[in-house]
Amino acid sequence: NLTDLDHIAELAHQLSGGRGIEPAVMAAQLDDLIANADGDDESQARRIPSDDHAVQIMTVHVSKGLEFPVVCCPFLPSKGRHKVNSDQVIYRDDDLGSRVLDVASTTKWSNDTHQTVEDRKNRARAELAGEDARTAYVALTRAQHQLLLWWPDQRAKGPAANTHAITKILVGSRNEAGALTPEVNIDGVVTRDLPPAMSCLAPLVSLAPDLIEVGEVAINESRSRPATGSAEPRNPGTVDTGTVDPGENFEVAELDRELPRITRRWSFSSISNTDEESRFDPAVDTNQHPGDTDEADDTDATGGTDNDAETKGSNDPAVAEPIELPFAALPAGGTFGLLVHEVLEHTDFASANLEAALSHEIQRQLRWTPIELDAPALTVAMAAMIRTPLGPQFGGGALCDIKFGDRLDELSFAMNLGGDQAHDDGPMTRTMTDVGEVILAHLPADDPLRPWATDVAAGIFPVDLAGHLTGHIDALFRVQNHRGETRFVTVDYKTNRLGSPDRSARLDDYHPDRLPEAMVHHHYPLQALIYPVATHRYLRSRIRDYAAETHLGGVAYLFARGMVGPGTPSAPTADGDVPFGVFSWAVPPALVVALSDLFDGAP
């Protein structure tokens, strides 16, 4: 625990740059770090109190000065064996007393006739061989108790034959004290045949009979590298000759347990993409938001608008006069959607000078956003969106009525899925079909999303829920609803363009009665259920006496292009009038709790 705490403190120090920051900001930064964890970043890998009992893989250079109980050396360098290229002739010249980089390695030097081309290459080759020997010395002296050494095949011919540092150490000529002689001649000694190979190692064994043992180990030669091992106990420093026994019978090992192969990392997009009918739908943009399918990619981010007209009409009787769509002249696509999300995340909706706050944030985001757009027009459009009433769930208020203290932005979550846990009647794997059945059990018969839930229960998502589920919630708001009750509403922003691509967009494309169809087209109802489950788990760990039926306020999807300001028309619903562009879903709290329990692996 202390190791984890030290690690978190170190990461927090890096995130803050060593500056003092508010706890809420630090918590948000750590949440973002968790949600976007990089498995290749060593600084994020969980640490253990000590590496003493861990298997460590490192270069010989890094291991210098360290010791380990058991050391395996499968790959040791052999620079001296290789041909020295013309750009690698580097050596120390004793006559000059300095190192030489030969830039004319193929030319005879006129002022020093004894240094021929081959002589200079031999000097460079000798330096490489010396480096091999030094590296081998470091590798072979790291073990405390046992060293396992792979001896490579000797297939080189010519001057490079039998010059590998390990070969010299094992079978090189030695003087009476056992030291290797300067001139090592091992030509013809090394062989792949077993008896000569074992006999040539005898002089080395005789130097340390109690430490080195030579024996035969059967291996499978069809594999790319030999496997070491023996049925008998082995002494430290065993040398395996790597000879194959033709009479050896190999058997396939059998596991005595089942491996959990269904566990994986899931997200809304990875689940929804398993629906083969919509998986390759070009209207779905998978680049808008990390981990989520979020935006309609109807045009490139640098061009294309809803239409060329300045004013959008409507065929809906709730719209008496044509109403301008502020987003009409603005682009669409993933990059634009991400820009709008970033601006909303960092803007104070309740600012006394909303336009100035938006303009400042838009300009800041445009510094590193690859998109061309009319910044003043985007300022006007987003101001209209923020001032649009949001309906009964928000007590008739708008985003501009929500203060920073009543909102949380970009909540990242990771939920464990207990679908592979065992119960009294055996392992119980939860599927998306089970999710569909739970939804159907809680939705009213007249709910417009019930047909979609029927499809989920029929198996449109062939997914086993095991592993963990991740995602990002755009915003969580604490508001008072039309009954004066304080509730927490989960919100997602959408910049999707709705309506037919064959005509100009109209305001009635964002009529509340038409939004369920747009939601189903992108499988957003699944997202709109996963997010409240994450909200439910978050709130129950933060609020004393938490109760889902008391604190959960449902879901709202805000389609920005249909939100045209305080004058946005509304349509009547069972709970009251809901403005255009707002998909308001009073998700039954019992459904949220049931789904949370199902994700936990409950029956």
Residue pairs with C-beta under 8 A, 6 or more apart in sequence:
2 49
3 47
3 48
3 49
4 46
4 47
7 46
7 47
8 30
11 30
11 33
11 43
11 44
12 26
12 29
12 30
14 43
15 26
15 29
15 30
15 33
16 26
16 29
28 410
31 411
31 412
32 410
32 412
33 44
34 412
34 414
35 291
35 412
35 413
35 414
35 470
35 472
36 290
36 412
37 44
38 44
48 54
56 68
60 76
60 77
60 135
60 138
60 139
61 135
61 138
63 138
63 139
63 142
64 138
66 142
67 142
67 143
67 144
68 142
68 143
68 144
69 143
69 144
69 145
69 146
70 143
70 145
70 146
70 147
70 148
71 139
71 142
71 143
71 146
71 147
71 148
72 148
73 139
73 140
73 147
73 148
73 149
73 150
74 150
74 225
75 150
76 132
76 135
76 136
76 139
76 150
76 152
76 164
76 165
76 166
77 131
77 132
77 135
77 136
77 165
78 132
78 152
78 163
78 164
78 165
79 128
79 129
79 131
79 132
80 125
80 126
80 128
80 129
80 130
80 131
80 132
80 160
80 163
80 164
80 165
81 156
81 160
81 163
81 164
82 128
82 160
83 160
84 121
84 124
84 125
84 128
86 105
86 106
87 105
88 124
89 101
89 102
89 105
89 120
89 121
89 124
90 99
90 100
90 101
90 102
90 124
90 127
91 99
91 100
91 102
91 120
91 123
91 124
91 126
91 127
92 98
92 99
92 100
92 123
92 127
93 99
93 100
93 123
100 120
102 120
102 124
105 117
105 120
105 121
106 117
107 117
108 116
108 117
109 115
122 159
125 159
125 160
129 163
129 165
132 164
132 165
133 165
133 168
133 169
135 165
136 165
136 166
136 169
140 147
140 149
140 169
143 236
145 236
146 234
146 236
146 237
146 238
147 236
147 237
148 228
148 238
148 240
149 166
149 239
150 225
150 226
150 228
150 240
151 166
151 167
151 170
151 239
151 240
151 241
151 242
152 164
152 166
153 192
154 161
154 162
154 164
154 167
154 190
156 162
156 163
161 187
162 168
162 186
162 187
162 189
162 190
167 186
167 190
168 180
168 184
168 186
169 180
170 201
170 204
170 239
171 186
171 189
171 190
171 200
171 201
171 203
171 204
172 180
172 181
172 184
172 186
173 180
173 181
173 183
173 184
173 185
173 186
174 180
174 181
174 203
174 207
175 181
178 207
189 196
189 200
190 197
190 200
191 197
191 200
192 243
194 216
194 241
194 243
197 241
197 243
198 214
198 216
198 241
201 214
201 239
202 214
204 212
205 212
205 213
205 214
208 237
210 235
211 235
211 236
211 237
212 235
212 237
212 238
212 239
213 234
213 235
213 237
213 238
213 239
214 238
214 239
214 241
215 230
215 232
215 234
215 238
215 240
215 241
216 241
216 243
216 245
217 228
217 229
217 230
217 240
217 241
217 242
217 243
218 243
218 244
218 245
218 248
219 226
219 227
219 228
219 242
219 243
219 244
220 227
220 244
220 250
221 244
226 240
226 242
228 240
230 238
260 420
260 466
262 419
262 420
262 429
262 464
262 466
262 467
263 417
263 420
263 466
263 467
264 466
264 467
265 467
265 468
265 470
266 417
266 463
266 465
266 467
266 468
266 469
266 470
267 291
267 292
267 469
267 470
267 471
268 291
268 292
268 293
268 471
268 523
268 526
268 527
268 530
269 286
269 291
269 292
269 293
271 432
271 461
271 463
271 526
272 278
272 293
272 461
272 522
272 523
272 526
272 527
273 279
273 293
274 461
274 462
274 463
275 460
275 461
275 523
277 460
278 284
278 521
278 522
278 523
282 297
283 296
283 297
283 298
283 521
283 522
284 293
284 296
284 297
284 522
285 293
285 294
285 295
285 296
285 297
285 333
285 334
285 337
286 293
286 334
287 297
287 334
287 335
288 294
288 295
288 297
288 333
288 334
288 337
288 338
288 341
289 295
289 337
289 338
289 341
289 472
290 472
291 470
291 471
291 472
292 471
292 472
292 527
293 522
293 523
294 337
294 492
294 494
295 332
295 333
295 334
295 336
295 337
295 494
295 495
295 496
296 332
296 496
296 497
296 498
296 522
297 332
297 333
297 334
298 304
298 332
298 333
298 497
298 501
299 305
299 331
299 332
299 333
300 331
300 333
301 331
301 332
301 333
301 334
301 335
301 336
301 370
301 371
302 331
302 371
302 372
303 331
303 372
304 331
304 332
305 328
305 329
305 330
305 331
305 332
306 312
306 325
306 327
306 328
306 329
306 332
306 497
306 504
306 505
306 561
307 328
307 503
307 504
307 505
309 328
309 504
310 324
310 328
310 329
311 322
311 323
311 324
312 322
312 323
312 324
312 325
312 328
312 504
312 505
312 506
312 507
313 319
313 322
313 506
313 507
314 322
314 323
314 506
314 507
314 508
315 506
315 508
316 507
316 508
316 511
316 569
318 508
318 511
318 569
318 570
318 571
318 580
319 507
319 508
319 569
323 507
323 564
323 567
323 568
323 569
324 564
325 505
325 507
325 561
325 562
325 564
326 377
326 380
326 381
326 384
326 385
326 564
326 565
327 381
327 495
327 560
327 561
328 505
329 374
329 377
330 336
330 373
330 374
330 377
330 378
330 381
331 371
331 372
331 373
332 495
332 497
335 369
335 370
335 371
336 371
336 373
336 495
337 494
337 495
338 369
339 362
339 365
339 366
339 369
339 371
340 378
340 382
340 493
340 495
340 560
341 474
341 493
342 361
342 365
342 369
343 358
343 361
343 362
343 365
343 382
344 382
344 409
344 474
344 475
344 493
345 409
345 410
345 474
345 475
346 361
346 364
346 409
347 354
347 357
347 358
347 361
347 382
347 386
348 357
348 404
349 386
349 399
349 400
349 401
349 402
349 403
349 407
350 400
350 401
350 402
350 403
350 404
351 357
354 383
354 386
354 387
354 400
355 379
355 380
355 383
358 378
358 379
358 382
358 383
358 386
359 375
359 376
359 379
362 375
362 378
362 379
362 382
363 375
366 375
381 560
382 560
383 565
384 563
384 564
384 565
385 399
385 558
385 560
385 563
386 398
386 399
386 400
387 398
387 399
387 400
387 565
387 566
388 398
388 399
388 563
388 564
388 565
388 566
388 568
388 579
388 581
388 582
389 396
389 397
389 398
389 566
389 568
389 570
389 579
390 396
390 397
390 398
390 399
390 556
390 558
390 579
390 582
390 584
391 556
391 570
391 575
391 576
391 577
391 578
391 579
391 582
391 584
392 481
392 482
392 573
392 575
392 576
392 577
392 578
392 584
393 479
393 481
393 482
393 487
393 489
393 553
393 554
393 556
393 575
393 584
393 586
394 401
394 477
394 479
394 481
394 489
394 556
395 479
395 480
395 481
395 482
395 484
396 482
397 479
397 480
398 566
402 477
402 479
406 477
406 478
406 479
407 475
407 476
407 477
407 478
408 475
408 476
409 474
409 475
410 472
410 473
410 474
410 475
411 472
411 473
411 475
411 476
411 534
411 535
411 538
412 470
412 471
412 472
412 473
413 470
413 471
413 472
413 473
413 534
413 537
413 538
414 468
414 469
414 470
415 468
415 469
415 470
415 533
415 534
415 537
415 599
416 468
416 600
417 430
417 465
417 466
417 467
417 468
417 469
417 599
417 600
417 601
418 430
418 466
418 599
418 600
418 601
418 602
419 428
419 429
419 430
419 431
419 464
419 465
419 466
419 599
419 601
420 427
420 429
420 464
420 466
420 467
420 601
421 427
421 428
421 601
422 428
423 601
423 603
428 601
428 603
429 464
429 465
429 466
430 464
430 465
430 466
430 598
430 599
430 601
431 462
431 463
431 464
431 465
432 456
432 459
432 460
432 461
432 462
432 463
432 465
433 456
433 457
433 458
433 459
433 461
434 465
434 598
435 456
435 465
435 529
435 595
435 598
436 453
436 454
436 455
436 456
436 457
436 458
436 459
437 457
438 591
438 594
438 595
438 598
439 453
439 456
439 457
439 529
439 591
439 595
440 450
440 453
440 454
440 457
441 594
442 588
442 590
442 591
442 594
443 449
443 450
443 453
443 588
443 591
444 450
448 516
449 516
449 519
449 520
449 525
449 585
451 520
452 520
452 523
452 525
453 525
456 526
461 526
465 598
465 599
469 530
469 599
471 527
471 530
471 531
471 534
473 490
473 491
473 492
473 531
473 534
473 535
474 491
474 492
474 493
475 490
475 491
475 492
475 493
476 488
476 489
476 490
476 491
476 535
476 538
477 488
477 489
477 491
478 486
478 487
478 488
479 486
479 487
479 488
479 489
479 553
480 486
480 487
481 487
481 553
482 575
482 576
487 551
487 552
487 553
487 554
488 535
488 539
488 551
488 552
488 553
489 553
489 554
489 555
489 556
490 528
490 531
490 532
490 535
490 554
490 555
490 556
491 555
491 556
491 557
491 558
492 524
492 527
492 528
492 531
492 555
492 556
492 557
492 558
493 558
493 560
494 557
494 558
494 559
494 560
495 559
495 560
495 561
496 518
496 522
496 559
496 561
497 505
497 561
498 505
498 509
498 510
498 514
498 518
498 559
498 561
498 562
499 505
499 506
499 509
505 561
507 562
507 564
507 569
507 580
508 514
508 580
509 562
510 559
510 561
510 562
510 563
510 580
510 581
511 571
511 580
512 570
512 571
512 573
512 578
512 579
512 580
512 582
512 583
512 584
513 571
515 557
515 559
515 582
515 583
516 583
518 524
518 559
518 583
519 525
519 528
519 557
519 583
524 557
525 585
528 555
528 557
528 585
528 587
529 587
529 591
529 592
529 595
531 555
532 552
532 554
532 555
532 587
532 592
533 592
533 595
533 596
533 599
535 552
536 548
536 552
536 592
536 593
536 596
537 596
539 546
539 551
539 552
540 546
540 548
543 551
548 589
548 590
548 592
548 593
549 589
549 590
552 587
552 589
552 592
554 584
554 585
554 586
554 587
555 584
555 585
555 587
556 582
556 583
556 584
556 585
557 582
557 583
557 585
558 581
558 582
558 583
559 581
559 582
559 583
560 581
561 581
562 568
562 580
562 581
562 582
563 579
563 580
563 581
563 582
564 580
564 581
568 579
568 580
568 581
569 579
569 580
570 577
570 578
570 579
570 580
571 577
571 578
571 580
573 584
575 584
575 586
578 584
